[in-house]
Amino acid sequence: MTTTDWILDIALLAIVFRQIRESRVDARFVLIPLALVGYFATKYLHALPTAGNDLVLITTLVAIGAALGIAGGLVTRVRYDGTHALVRAGWLAVVLWVVGMGSRMAFQIYVSHGGGPAVGRFSIEHHITTDQAWVTAFVLMAFTEVATRVGTLVWRAYLVRRRTQPVTPVRTLTAA
């Protein structure tokens, strides 16, 4: 793992820890995590491997990322203070986030510190044709987890705001 990999992995892990303190759902809330995974995507995604069971691996990890992201978004507290939608991640949201982002990081560490041959054997046995399939699967898993969590929280913030905002009466025109 390069220094850049470590920095990006830690930054992705830090996103949810920042939300342990209540934070506002705004453009920065959406753009920072998407920019981080967007950078990962441009750095690591060069092709979509489709041979053998590569797509099965990719689809499986994307589905896991989506499930973790949606679940994390659903267990995060969302409220409206009269001006802004606010979110606060609890312990379960943190655990889900760390499982998703941490598993990717742990896999990288495992492969680069002696686990490569075991992953190679697993890949051969399960018809995963290239190491790029693993890279693509984990990057898309991270992107999907981030996008679905952010999307779930933005949607929930919209619903909470809509539900708690006072309804303004419609003025009718009257003949003078």
Steps between C-alpha positions, in 0.01 A plus 500: 500500500627842411487807723217632282305176555539537876394865496192429288400195706533694825310795351214268403496351848505848655187610312263318733701580812454868417126439516509368856466866581184629341566649158299685242376340179629744241703504180824423687331202667428356155801613299794408726428125521403480132817687401714258702352190338501677165873546538535130588301412190716706266817363658409128507223429249648444158274231357204288600617138509228273363669162447437197719325590825640853514154657466364272773772623736442862404121473528524324837725766652290783350188343655678475837605866468142603419362303795754650741444852365122485519507336844747762623277775368193351664657465845644852500292753693351774279317804634397846391577794729270745324776624269718204400484124478750347742642148523674318780659160456454260788709199587316267258554739207869520590529120519334456159727764345815350650397151386462624142796734474716302740450171316637657184798635688556168680489313169768732357720446805444123490592472131809718530626321815499135398138428409551540126558130428182401690298758308660371181394142580148617587485693174605196296253271679214748446591608146590859586731583215705805603606702801325794332169323576579526873603864467187587302276309742636671811509850347142464376399359839642810671340734246164326536515506880578872501241589235218297655573625853515863389193454280305334782591781741416776252163334429427456871602862566260613228217294651568624855515860383181465299321332791605761757477823301185696568257513213448852372140577415416577141357846456192519286409791280184676598303743289513855633 
